[in-house]
Amino acid sequence: MIAQVIIDIPAQQTNRTFDYAVPPELETLVAPGMRVLVPFGRGKKHQRQGFIWRLANQSSFKGQLKPLAEILDLAPVLNGEMLALAGWLAQDTFSFLISCLQTMLPNALRASYQRRFHLLTPLPADSPLTALLDDPTNGHLPDELSPLLLRTLRNAEQAGQLTIAYQVAQRTKVKHVTVFTVKISPAAAQAAQSELRANAHQQIALLNLIQAQPGFSGASAAWQAQLPELTGATLTTAVKKGWLQRSEQEQYRRPNQLPQPKAALPLTNEQQTAYQAVAAAMADRRDQVFLLEGITGSGKTEVYLAAMADALRQGKTALMLVPEIALTPQMVQRVQERFQKDVAVLHSGLSAGERFDEWRRIERGEARVVVGARSAAFAPLQNIGVMIIDEEHESSYKQDDMPRYHARDVILHRAVTHQCPVILGSATPSLESRARAQKKVYQLLRLTKRPQTAHLPTVQVLDMRDADKVAGKPSFSTVLITALQQRLDRHEQSILLLNRRGYANFVMCRDCGNVIKCPNCDISLTLHRDIQALKCHYCGHQEPIPQACPVCQSRHIRDFGAGTQRIELELQEILPTARILRMDVDTTARKGGHQRLIDKFGRQEADILLGTQMIAKGLDFPNVTLVGVINADTSLSLPDFRASEKTFQLLTQVSGRAGRADKQGQVLIQTYNPDNYAIQLASHQDYEAFYQREMHLRHAGGYPPYYYTILVSVNHRQEDLAAQKIYQLFRQVQPVLSPTAVLLGPTPRMIARINNQYYYQFIIKYKHEEKLFTTLQRLVLEMQQESGFQLRIDREPLQIS
């Protein structure tokens, strides 16, 4: 038997299967989708993890096949659907197959590698390798080696004094707890009690508990909850005397506590119509796509929950994606209130252990509903009845790194496999989705009213060019501050949006005009007051705030622009009694950061929630009656054809956070472009008018959804080589395109250098091109011969800059 294995090396040279002989004793155990260890490269000690792609009876390899070294799984970690999905994804996104396979698994199932050395002769007494030895003949090599260590290793290896090998270190850890179970009958417990001395108080109490609850079992904490004075020593004594039995049991790490269950809310007429359309498709096993376009607060979530409940009633499962970790806590709570233990959660905010345990609950069929961010699209659910993408317009559903997939494409592909409907929900659908609904590719469902007593908020656009501003605080109009003070007086809550983190946008010398830039990237450094440093948001470089200009030595250095940190400090000065929470990447970096801030605001322990775009959507707080947008122009002037669409979506979404209960909401939008159509139409929540206007502009400019787009990008440490390569690729692509296709570029990227890599690119706009994809696949294959280059081919990129 031959195992065709995909090796865990994401490179073009290894982007294929390698044949290995299956030892006879393993032939009945192996199956596609299992992880294995295999010898790879020079020598037998170099081992890599891989996935069995398929099994065969013969190999085309003419030499001697190496045998599989070890099987890592009792059952496949990737089923047939996931393997087929990985194959499709690799083709669709021009990605390495191993990258697609690894994307589908939690980190705990991915291998980490250690470099170790084995001594063949003793080391000299003064060798720097002595400090790395774990035992007399073996040692572990760190990831980074000093020139001295590197030279010593190379010389010793060439002299035959040692060998170096890669070893796979598994991250998989199943959590176990010690459980104590009653082993004797109540009568035996009573007899044992009569033999104890009178002052053996803990043992007497324990035997009384055994008589009262003969079936009791649990970890030491459960026993101590019944008997607070009980110690571990007493439990150990009880095991020795045969009263209790000790055993190790697997325990799941749960990301959160289950909330109290809640019954379903009655559906409005519009909600009922939408739900019935989805339910009919589910009953007929149709992979129909529904675009649920509902104004903010119209109850889209209730439609989702009703569809999920219908799937569960039919013995099927349900999958729901949300765009941000920030949205997960509230959405998970809503879903868990309805479906309790049936719900599993998958997102990057979980620890590796929690994610591993949630994945296993899904894979074992113990969780039938999955809620998660982008990567949850690969949840190993069986027999899926309905799949939902909330806020379907969000750019966070697109993966930036290989494989550069869009979660919507993955979900639509899986829907065909499972013959189930898909709901794409949004108050502001992407133009691509809305255009498909207009062409009847998707079925459009609308929710036009908020349920019960809730009404849309009143919206006022404030022209900051001539508005009265707070003295010394140009980011705040007096109108906004007065409205905030009114909410403080009425004990109501407010949300403030500024889509820019940090304290200041950049630091500049007022004498010579020098802007402090990142040494690794063509971008200015952002000032962060909390860590008293300048930071690059692209490569992570950090340096102290300079006291003098590095160019002219002037001490007249000043920060410009405003980020969430500065706004928080200035707001606290203006409103000293206000309790302010700041929610951005910096305050939510620690595990559970989103949950803590959202819970605190939900308990009304803060008056104002200030944050970036992560607070703009999905959040539902009944006491929020004011939403303020500090600067509506941050994304409007970006060199991106989607700039107006992103601005409209962000303003519409954040406006929807106000007045979601019986209190009237108010929205104040501060802008220097009050007449811009995106801002004006967002203030009226008029999506249809925006859609018509924007589609007209897209048609005139030849942009999606009227054209498909592909971004071809190349990067290298030397700028001249990157430029030469992109022109070479351009000349290879141009002849195969039809006259209807449009090529833009080649040009440097807007930020041409990131992390000391120079980026050049061109864009292909097309409608139907027969030869394009085979040509691009050929370019990918040819790049394996090129050293130092990285080729990126991105279908339908959301960032073209």
C-alpha positions in Angstrom: 0.0 0.0 0.0 1.2 3.5 -0.9 0.3 6.7 1.0 0.4 9.9 -1.0 1.3 12.5 1.5 1.2 16.4 1.4 4.3 17.6 3.4 4.0 20.4 5.9 6.3 22.8 4.0 4.4 25.7 2.3 6.6 26.1 -0.8 6.1 25.6 -4.5 8.7 22.8 -4.7 6.7 20.7 -2.2 3.2 21.7 -3.5 2.5 18.1 -4.5 2.1 14.7 -3.0 5.1 12.5 -2.1 4.8 8.7 -2.1 5.6 6.7 1.1 5.4 2.9 1.7 2.8 1.9 4.4 4.3 -0.7 6.7 2.2 -3.9 6.8 1.3 -3.4 10.5 -0.2 0.0 9.6 -2.2 -0.9 6.5 -5.5 -1.5 8.4 -5.1 1.8 10.3 -4.3 4.4 7.7 -6.9 6.5 5.9 -7.0 9.8 3.9 -7.1 12.9 6.1 -4.9 11.5 8.9 -1.8 13.3 10.0 1.5 11.3 9.8 5.2 11.8 10.5 7.4 11.0 7.5 11.2 11.2 6.9 11.8 14.0 4.5 15.0 15.4 3.2 18.5 14.2 4.0 18.8 11.3 6.3 16.2 9.4 8.3 16.2 11.7 11.3 14.7 14.7 9.4 11.0 14.2 10.0 8.1 16.4 8.9 4.4 16.2 9.6 2.1 15.6 6.6 -1.4 14.6 5.6 -2.4 11.5 3.8 -4.1 12.8 0.7 -5.0 9.4 -0.8 -4.0 5.8 -0.7 -2.8 3.9 -3.8 -1.6 0.4 -4.8 1.4 1.5 -6.8 3.8 4.4 -7.2 5.3 6.1 -10.2 8.5 6.7 -8.2 11.3 4.3 -9.5 13.5 4.3 -6.4 13.1 2.8 -2.9 10.1 4.4 -1.1 10.7 5.5 2.5 8.1 4.1 5.0 5.7 6.2 7.1 7.3 6.8 10.5 4.2 7.2 12.6 0.5 7.8 12.5 -0.6 10.7 14.7 -4.4 10.1 14.7 -6.7 7.3 15.5 -9.2 8.7 13.0 -8.9 11.2 10.1 -8.8 14.9 11.3 -10.1 16.0 7.9 -13.0 14.1 6.4 -13.7 13.6 2.7 -15.6 16.9 2.4 -12.7 18.9 3.9 -10.1 17.2 1.6 -12.2 18.0 -1.5 -12.7 21.6 -0.2 -8.9 22.0 0.3 -8.3 20.9 -3.3 -10.8 23.4 -4.6 -9.5 26.2 -2.4 -5.9 25.7 -3.5 -7.0 26.0 -7.2 -9.3 28.9 -6.5 -6.9 31.0 -4.5 -3.6 30.0 -6.2 -2.4 28.7 -2.8 -0.3 25.8 -1.6 -2.4 22.8 -0.7 -0.7 22.4 2.7 -1.7 26.0 3.6 -5.3 25.1 2.8 -5.2 21.9 4.9 -3.6 23.7 7.8 -6.2 26.5 7.7 -9.0 24.0 8.4 -7.4 22.8 11.7 -7.0 24.4 15.1 -3.5 25.4 16.0 -3.2 22.6 18.5 -3.3 20.1 15.6 -0.5 21.8 13.7 3.0 20.7 14.2 5.8 22.8 15.6 9.4 21.8 14.8 12.5 21.7 17.0 16.0 21.5 15.7 18.1 19.1 17.8 21.7 17.9 17.5 23.1 14.5 18.4 26.8 14.1 19.3 28.9 11.4 17.6 32.1 12.4 19.5 32.4 14.3 22.8 32.5 18.1 22.7 35.6 20.1 23.6 35.5 21.5 27.1 35.2 25.1 25.9 32.5 24.4 23.2 29.6 26.9 23.2 27.3 23.9 22.4 27.8 22.5 25.9 25.2 25.0 27.3 22.6 23.6 24.9 22.9 19.9 25.9 19.8 18.2 27.5 21.8 15.0 28.2 25.3 13.9 27.4 24.7 13.4 23.7 21.7 15.4 22.7 20.8 19.1 22.7 18.1 21.6 21.5 19.0 24.4 19.1 17.2 27.8 19.5 15.4 29.4 16.6 18.0 32.2 16.3 21.7 31.2 16.3 24.6 33.6 16.9 27.3 33.6 14.3 29.6 31.8 16.7 27.1 29.0 17.3 26.4 28.8 13.6 30.1 28.5 12.7 30.7 25.9 15.5 27.7 23.8 14.3 28.7 23.9 10.7 32.3 22.9 11.4 31.3 20.1 13.8 28.8 18.7 11.3 31.3 18.8 8.4 33.9 17.0 10.6 31.4 14.3 11.4 31.2 15.1 15.1 27.4 15.6 15.2 24.2 15.3 13.2 21.3 17.8 13.1 17.7 16.8 12.8 14.2 18.3 12.8 11.8 16.8 15.4 8.1 17.3 15.4 6.7 18.6 18.7 3.0 18.0 18.9 0.9 20.8 20.4 -2.2 18.6 21.0 -3.0 18.6 24.6 -6.2 17.1 26.0 -7.1 18.5 29.4 -7.7 15.9 32.1 -9.1 16.2 35.6 -8.9 13.9 38.5 -12.4 12.6 39.4 -13.4 10.8 42.7 -16.3 8.4 42.5 -18.0 6.6 45.4 -16.9 3.0 45.5 -18.7 1.6 48.5 -22.4 1.1 49.5 -24.1 3.3 52.1 -24.1 0.3 54.5 -20.3 -0.2 54.1 -19.8 3.5 54.6 -21.8 3.3 57.9 -19.7 0.3 59.0 -16.5 2.2 58.2 -17.7 5.2 60.1 -18.3 3.2 63.3 -14.6 2.2 63.3 -13.3 5.8 63.1 -12.0 7.7 66.1 -14.2 10.5 67.2 -11.9 13.3 66.2 -11.6 12.2 62.5 -14.1 14.9 61.6 -13.3 15.2 57.9 -13.5 11.4 57.3 -16.8 11.2 59.3 -18.3 14.1 57.2 -17.1 12.4 54.0 -18.7 9.0 55.0 -22.0 10.9 55.9 -22.0 12.4 52.4 -21.4 9.0 50.8 -24.4 7.6 52.7 -26.6 10.6 51.7 -25.5 10.6 48.0 -24.1 7.1 47.1 -23.8 8.0 43.4 -21.8 11.2 43.9 -18.9 11.8 41.6 -16.7 14.7 40.7 -13.4 16.5 40.9 -12.0 17.7 44.2 -13.7 21.1 43.8 -17.1 19.4 43.5 -16.5 17.4 46.7 -15.3 20.6 48.5 -18.4 22.4 47.4 -20.4 19.9 49.4 -17.9 19.8 52.3 -15.9 23.1 52.4 -13.6 21.8 55.1 -12.5 18.8 53.1 -8.8 18.6 52.1 -7.0 16.8 49.3 -5.3 14.6 51.9 -8.6 13.3 53.1 -9.7 12.4 49.6 -6.4 10.5 49.1 -7.0 8.7 52.3 -10.5 7.7 51.2 -9.0 6.3 48.0 -6.4 4.2 50.0 -9.2 2.9 52.2 -11.3 1.9 49.2 -14.1 4.3 49.9 -13.5 6.3 46.7 -12.1 5.5 43.3 -9.8 7.9 41.6 -9.8 8.2 37.8 -8.6 10.6 35.1 -11.4 12.1 32.9 -11.2 14.3 29.8 -12.6 17.8 30.4 -13.4 20.4 27.8 -12.1 23.9 28.2 -15.1 26.1 27.7 -14.7 29.7 26.4 -17.6 31.1 28.4 -20.3 30.2 30.9 -23.7 29.3 29.6 -26.3 32.1 30.0 -29.9 31.5 31.2 -32.1 30.1 28.5 -34.5 32.4 26.7 -37.6 31.5 24.6 -37.9 32.6 21.0 -39.4 36.1 20.4 -42.6 36.3 18.3 -41.7 37.1 14.7 -43.0 40.2 12.9 -44.8 39.7 9.6 -41.6 40.7 7.7 -39.5 38.3 9.8 -42.0 35.5 9.3 -42.0 35.9 5.5 -38.2 35.8 5.4 -38.0 32.8 7.7 -40.6 30.8 5.7 -38.6 31.4 2.5 -35.5 29.9 4.1 -37.4 27.1 5.7 -38.9 26.1 2.4 -35.5 25.9 0.8 -34.3 23.8 3.7 -37.2 21.4 3.3 -36.5 21.1 -0.4 -32.7 20.7 0.1 -32.0 23.6 -2.2 -28.7 25.4 -2.0 -30.5 28.7 -2.5 -28.7 32.0 -1.4 -30.8 34.6 0.4 -29.7 38.2 0.8 -31.5 39.4 4.0 -31.4 43.2 3.7 -32.7 44.7 6.9 -32.3 48.1 8.4 -30.3 48.3 11.6 -32.3 46.9 14.5 -34.9 45.2 12.3 -34.4 41.8 13.9 -32.2 39.9 11.4 -30.8 37.8 14.3 -34.3 36.5 15.1 -34.7 35.2 11.6 -31.3 33.6 11.9 -32.3 31.9 15.2 -35.6 30.7 13.7 -33.8 29.1 10.8 -31.2 27.4 13.1 -34.0 26.0 15.3 -35.7 24.6 12.2 -32.5 22.9 11.1 -32.0 21.4 14.6 -35.6 20.1 14.6 -34.8 18.2 11.4 -31.8 16.6 13.0 -29.4 18.9 11.0 -26.7 21.3 12.1 -26.2 25.1 11.6 -23.3 27.4 11.0 -23.2 31.1 11.6 -20.3 33.6 10.8 -19.8 37.0 12.4 -17.2 39.4 11.1 -15.3 40.5 14.2 -14.3 39.0 17.5 -15.8 42.1 19.1 -19.3 41.0 17.8 -18.9 37.4 19.0 -19.7 37.8 22.7 -23.1 39.3 22.2 -24.0 37.1 19.3 -22.8 33.9 21.1 -24.9 34.9 24.1 -28.0 35.3 21.9 -27.4 31.9 20.3 -26.5 30.1 23.5 -29.6 31.5 25.2 -31.6 29.7 22.6 -29.6 26.5 22.0 -27.5 26.2 25.2 -24.9 23.3 25.2 -25.5 22.7 21.5 -23.4 25.8 20.6 -19.7 25.8 19.9 -17.6 28.9 19.4 -14.6 29.3 17.1 -12.5 32.5 16.8 -8.9 33.6 17.2 -9.6 35.2 20.6 -9.8 31.7 22.2 -6.8 30.0 23.7 -5.3 27.2 21.7 -6.7 24.7 24.2 -10.2 26.2 24.0 -10.2 26.2 20.3 -9.0 22.6 20.1 -11.7 21.5 22.5 -14.5 23.4 20.7 -13.3 21.9 17.4 -13.4 18.4 18.9 -16.9 18.9 20.2 -18.0 19.8 16.7 -16.1 17.0 15.1 -17.6 14.5 17.5 -21.1 15.7 16.8 -21.5 17.0 20.4 -22.1 20.6 19.2 -24.7 21.1 16.5 -24.5 24.9 16.2 -21.3 26.8 15.4 -20.8 30.5 15.8 -17.5 32.0 14.8 -15.4 34.4 12.8 -13.9 33.8 9.3 -12.1 30.5 10.0 -15.3 28.9 11.4 -16.3 28.5 7.7 -14.2 25.3 7.9 -15.9 23.9 11.0 -16.2 20.1 10.6 -20.0 20.0 10.8 -21.9 17.1 9.3 -25.3 17.3 7.6 -25.5 21.1 7.6 -29.1 22.5 7.4 -28.5 26.2 7.1 -25.4 28.6 6.9 -25.5 32.2 7.8 -23.1 35.1 7.3 -24.0 38.1 9.4 -22.8 41.6 8.2 -21.9 39.9 4.9 -20.4 43.1 3.5 -17.5 43.2 6.0 -14.0 43.1 4.6 -12.8 40.9 7.6 -14.3 37.9 5.8 -11.4 38.1 3.4 -8.2 36.4 4.4 -5.1 38.5 3.7 -2.5 35.7 3.9 -2.3 32.5 1.9 -4.8 31.0 1.3 -6.5 34.3 0.3 -10.0 33.0 0.5 -13.3 34.9 1.1 -15.4 33.1 3.7 -18.5 33.8 1.6 -17.0 31.7 -1.3 -16.2 28.9 1.1 -19.7 28.9 2.5 -21.3 28.9 -0.9 -19.1 26.0 -2.0 -20.1 24.0 1.1 -23.8 24.8 0.5 -23.7 22.9 -2.8 -22.1 19.9 -1.0 -24.7 19.9 1.8 -27.7 21.0 -0.4 -28.6 23.7 2.1 -29.7 27.4 2.0 -27.3 30.3 2.8 -28.5 33.6 4.5 -26.3 36.6 3.8 -27.5 39.3 6.2 -26.7 43.0 6.3 -28.2 46.5 6.6 -25.7 47.6 4.0 -25.0 44.7 1.6 -21.9 44.8 -0.5 -22.6 46.0 -4.0 -21.6 42.7 -5.5 -24.2 40.8 -3.4 -26.9 43.3 -4.0 -26.2 43.2 -7.8 -26.5 39.4 -7.7 -29.9 39.8 -5.9 -31.0 42.2 -8.6 -30.1 39.6 -11.3 -32.0 36.9 -9.3 -28.9 34.9 -8.6 -29.7 35.5 -4.9 -33.2 35.9 -3.6 -33.7 39.3 -1.9 -35.6 39.4 1.5 -36.2 42.7 3.1 -36.8 43.9 6.7 -37.9 47.6 6.6 -39.1 48.2 10.1 -37.8 47.9 13.7 -40.0 45.7 15.8 -42.2 46.9 18.7 -41.6 50.4 19.9 -38.1 51.0 18.6 -37.7 53.7 16.0 -34.8 54.8 13.8 -32.7 57.5 15.4 -32.6 61.1 14.3 -29.4 62.0 12.4 -27.7 65.4 12.2 -24.6 66.1 10.0 -22.3 68.7 11.6 -20.2 70.8 9.2 -16.9 71.0 11.1 -15.7 73.8 8.8 -17.8 76.4 10.6 -19.1 74.5 13.7 -18.4 75.9 17.2 -15.6 73.9 18.7 -14.5 73.3 22.2 -11.6 75.7 23.0 -8.3 73.9 22.4 -10.1 70.7 21.4 -10.7 70.9 17.7 -12.0 67.3 17.4 -15.2 68.2 19.4 -18.0 70.4 18.4 -20.0 72.1 21.2 -23.1 70.4 19.9 -21.6 66.9 20.5 -20.3 67.8 23.9 -23.7 69.2 24.9 -25.5 66.1 23.8 -23.0 63.9 25.7 -23.6 66.0 28.9 -27.4 65.6 28.5 -26.9 61.8 28.4 -24.8 61.9 31.5 -27.5 63.9 33.3 -30.2 61.4 32.2 -28.0 58.4 33.1 -28.1 57.2 29.5 -25.2 55.8 27.5 -23.3 57.0 24.4 -21.1 55.5 21.7 -18.3 57.5 20.0 -16.6 56.3 16.8 -13.2 57.3 15.6 -11.7 54.8 13.1 -8.1 55.5 14.0 -6.2 54.1 16.9 -3.2 55.5 18.7 -2.7 59.0 20.1 -1.6 60.9 17.1 -1.3 60.1 13.4 2.3 61.2 13.0 5.1 63.3 14.6 6.7 66.2 12.7 9.4 68.7 13.2 8.0 72.2 12.9 11.3 73.7 11.9 12.4 71.4 9.0 9.2 69.5 8.3 10.7 66.0 8.9 8.2 63.3 9.7 9.4 60.4 11.8 9.1 57.3 9.6 9.4 53.6 10.2 12.9 52.4 9.2 11.4 49.2 7.7 8.4 50.7 5.9 7.5 53.7 3.8 5.0 54.9 6.4 5.0 57.4 9.3 5.1 56.1 12.9 2.0 56.5 15.0 2.3 58.1 18.5 1.1 55.9 21.4 1.0 57.8 24.7 0.1 54.7 26.8 3.5 53.1 26.0 5.3 56.4 25.4 6.5 55.3 22.1 6.2 55.6 18.3 4.8 52.5 16.6 4.5 51.1 13.1 1.1 49.5 12.5 2.5 47.5 9.6 5.7 45.7 10.8 5.4 46.4 14.6 8.6 48.5 14.9 8.7 50.5 18.0 11.0 53.3 19.2 11.1 56.0 21.9 9.5 59.4 21.3 12.4 61.7 20.2 13.3 64.8 22.2 14.9 66.4 19.2 14.5 66.2 15.5 16.9 63.5 14.1 17.5 65.7 11.0 18.0 69.3 12.3 18.2 68.7 16.0 15.4 71.1 16.7 13.3 70.5 19.8 10.1 71.8 18.1 8.6 68.4 17.6 4.8 68.2 17.5 2.3 65.4 17.0 -0.5 65.9 14.4 -3.9 64.2 14.0 -6.0 62.4 16.6 -6.4 58.8 17.5 -8.6 57.1 20.0 -6.1 57.6 22.8 -6.0 61.3 22.4 -9.8 61.6 22.1 -10.1 59.6 25.3 -7.8 62.0 27.3 -9.4 65.1 25.8 -12.9 63.9 26.5 -12.0 63.1 30.1 -10.8 66.7 30.5 -14.0 68.1 29.0 -16.3 65.7 30.9 -14.5 64.8 34.1 -17.4 62.9 35.6 -17.9 60.6 32.6 -16.8 57.0 32.8 -15.2 56.2 29.5 -14.3 52.9 28.0 -11.9 52.7 25.0 -12.2 49.8 22.6 -9.6 49.4 19.9 -6.8 46.9 19.0 -4.6 48.2 21.8 -7.2 47.7 24.6 -8.5 44.3 23.4 -5.1 42.7 22.7 -5.3 40.4 25.8 -7.4 37.3 25.8 -11.0 38.1 26.6 -10.5 41.8 26.1 -13.6 42.3 23.9 -15.8 40.3 26.3 -14.7 42.3 29.4 -15.3 45.7 27.8 -18.7 44.7 26.3 -19.9 43.1 29.5 -18.8 46.2 31.5 -20.6 48.6 29.2 -23.7 46.2 29.2 -23.8 46.4 33.0 -23.8 50.2 32.6 -20.6 50.6 34.5 -19.5 53.1 31.9 -21.2 56.1 30.3 -19.3 56.4 27.0 -17.9 53.6 24.7 -15.2 55.1 22.5 -13.7 52.9 19.8 -12.8 52.1 16.2 -14.9 50.3 13.7 -15.2 47.2 15.9 -17.9 49.1 17.9 -19.9 50.1 14.8 -21.9 47.0 14.1 -23.8 44.2 15.8 -23.8 45.6 19.3 -27.1 46.0 21.0 -27.4 48.1 24.2 -30.9 49.3 25.1 -29.6 52.3 27.1 -27.6 53.8 24.3 -29.4 56.9 23.0 -26.5 58.8 21.4 -24.0 57.9 18.8 -21.3 60.4 17.8 -18.9 60.1 14.9 -15.8 62.2 15.6 -14.5 62.3 12.0 -16.6 60.8 9.2 -13.9 61.5 6.7 -11.2 59.0 7.8 -12.0 56.5 5.0 -13.6 58.8 2.5 -10.4 60.1 0.8 -8.5 56.8 0.6 -7.2 55.8 -2.9 -9.7 53.0 -3.1 -12.7 52.7 -5.4 -14.7 51.3 -2.5 -14.0 54.3 -0.2 -17.5 55.7 -0.5 -19.1 52.3 0.0 -17.0 51.7 3.1 -17.9 55.1 4.5 -21.6 54.6 3.9 -21.6 51.2 5.5 -19.6 52.3 8.5 -21.8 55.4 9.2 -25.1 53.5 8.6 -23.9 50.6 10.9 -22.8 52.9 13.8 -25.9 55.0 13.5 -27.9 51.8 14.1 -26.5 51.4 17.6 -28.7 54.3 18.9 -32.3 54.0 20.0 -32.6 50.2 19.9 -35.2 50.0 22.7 -38.1 52.3 23.6 -35.9 55.5 24.0 -35.4 57.8 21.0 -31.9 57.7 19.6 -29.8 60.6 18.2 -26.8 60.4 15.9 -24.3 63.3 15.4 -21.9 63.0 12.4 -19.0 65.4 12.4 -17.5 65.9 9.0 -15.5 68.3 6.8 -17.4 66.9 3.7 -21.1 67.4 4.7 -22.3 67.4 1.1 -20.7 64.1 0.1 -23.4 61.7 -1.2 -22.2 58.8 1.0 -22.5 60.9 4.2 -25.8 62.4 3.2 -27.4 59.1 2.2 -26.0 57.3 5.3 -27.6 60.0 7.5 -31.0 59.0 6.0 -30.1 55.2 6.1 -31.1 55.2 2.4 -29.3 52.2 1.1 -31.3 51.9 -2.2 -30.4 55.4 -3.3 -26.8 54.8 -2.4 -26.8 51.5 -4.3 -28.2 53.2 -7.5 -25.7 56.1 -7.3 -22.7 54.0 -6.6 -23.5 51.4 -9.3 -23.7 54.2 -11.8 -20.2 55.4 -10.8 -18.8 51.8 -10.8 -20.2 51.2 -14.3 -18.7 54.4 -15.6 -15.3 53.5 -14.1 -15.4 49.8 -15.1 -15.1 48.5 -11.5 -16.8 45.5 -9.7 -19.4 44.3 -9.9 -19.3 45.1 -13.6 -15.8 43.5 -13.8 -14.0 40.8 -12.0 -10.5 41.8 -10.7 -7.2 40.0 -9.9 -4.3 41.6 -8.2 -0.8 40.3 -9.2 1.9 41.5 -6.8 5.6 40.7 -6.4 7.9 41.6 -3.6 11.7 41.4 -3.0 14.3 43.0 -0.7 15.8 44.9 -3.8 13.5 47.4 -5.4 15.0 47.1 -8.9 14.5 43.4 -8.9 10.9 43.6 -7.8 10.2 46.2 -10.5 11.9 44.1 -13.2 10.0 41.0 -12.2 6.5 42.7 -12.2 7.2 44.0 -15.7 8.3 40.5 -16.8 5.0 39.0 -15.4 3.0 41.8 -17.0 4.5 40.9 -20.4 3.6 37.2 -19.9 -0.1 38.0 -19.0 -0.8 40.7 -21.5 -0.8 38.6 -24.7 -3.3 36.0 -23.5 -6.0 38.5 -22.6 -8.9 39.5 -24.9 -9.4 43.1 -26.0 -12.2 43.5 -23.4 -9.8 43.0 -20.5 -8.2 46.0 -18.8 -4.7 46.0 -17.3 -3.8 48.7 -14.8 -0.1 49.1 -14.0 2.5 48.0 -13.3 3.0 50.4 -10.4 4.6 50.4 -6.9 2.1 49.7 -4.1 0.8 52.8 -2.3 3.1 51.9 0.6 5.9 50.6 -1.6 8.1 49.2 1.2 6.8 47.1 4.1 9.2 45.3 6.5 12.1 46.0 4.1 10.3 44.3 1.2 9.5 46.3 -2.0 6.1 45.7 -3.5 5.1 46.1 -7.2 1.8 45.2 -8.7 -0.7 45.3 -11.6 -4.4 44.7 -11.7 -6.4 42.7 -14.3 -10.0 43.7 -14.8 -12.0 41.2 -16.9 -15.4 39.6 -17.6 -14.6 36.2 -19.3 -11.0 35.1 -20.0 -10.4 31.5 -21.1 -6.6 31.5 -20.9 -6.1 33.7 -17.9 -6.2 31.2 -15.1 -4.0 28.6 -16.8 -1.5 31.4 -17.4 -1.5 32.5 -13.8 -1.1 28.9 -12.6 1.9 28.6 -14.9 3.4 31.8 -13.4 3.0 30.3 -9.9 4.9 27.2 -11.0 7.7 29.1 -12.7 8.3 31.2 -9.6 9.7 28.2 -7.8 12.9 28.7 -9.7 13.2 32.3 -8.5 15.0 33.0 -5.2 14.0 35.9 -2.9 10.7 36.7 -4.7 7.2 36.3 -3.4 4.3 36.2 -5.9 0.8 37.0 -4.7 -2.2 36.4 -6.8 -5.4 37.7 -5.2 -8.8 37.2 -6.7 -11.3 39.9 -6.0 -9.0 41.9 -3.6 -10.8 44.1 -1.1 -7.7 46.3 -0.7 -6.2 47.7 -3.9 -3.6 50.3 -2.9 
